[in-house]
């Protein structure tokens, strides 16, 4: 990660998964999971593919950290000294996310595995990432330390949110909150790359300038606002798309519309019974 590409790679992974979640969870919510058998099979298959993709992303991250030209190449200790511990820390982060993906697949494939275990392992993976980053930036310039330490808020917040999903599973609010934090994390990794390793020959940032630290703190808030907007827009798009599909198909979506149709049906029954009495 000690370059721009090293931050863009995990940032892209987190952003892609976050975008997918911003579409997947509204779809599950609006379709009222559990009422359509075919839909449940499709959702399970998508969940399995997603877990496999997340595991693949983690493996790619580990291989990239280990086998870049100046990487450790799986050597942890050599000739009385540690070898590229920064790369090993990043590999450890990817390793836990890979374990999370594997546990997700096992939870879907093996029925006797406790259902909340997948969320628990995901919470542990996010916590480990924050734990590693907390001890990752010591003895660095102030801006470098600050821009990485800001990431800890989203990581530990995300870990707590996912842990709550062990108890409150399929809670749309917690799922969308987790989604916003993942998109946020992805864009912030890109921001770190642009600040610490400016591409395209752009001027380097002054690592000791307090004004830069203030700006980055403000920029951090803007990033999360963008993440929230992405989640809100995708949520709205999914709702509008499903509403249009249901209308063309002669069906109804969920919630108030379903209640209205039930009320109309009950009214028709009552009217019919009254006519029979007359």
Secondary structure, DSSP 8 states (H G I E B T S, - for coil): --SHHHHHHHHHHHHHHHHHHHHHHHHHHHTTTTS-HHHHHHHHHHHHHHHHHHHHHHHHHHHHHHHSTTS-TT-SEETTEE--HHHHHHHHHHHHHHHHHHHHHHHHH-TTS-TTHHHHHHHHHHHHHHHHHHTTSTTS-HHHHHHHHHHHHHHHHHHHHHHHHHHSTT-HHHHHHHHHHHHHHHHHHHHHHHHHS-STT-----TT-HHHHHHHHHHHHHHHHHHHHHHHHHHHHHHHHHHHHHHHTT---STHHHHHHHHHHHHHHHHHHHHHH-
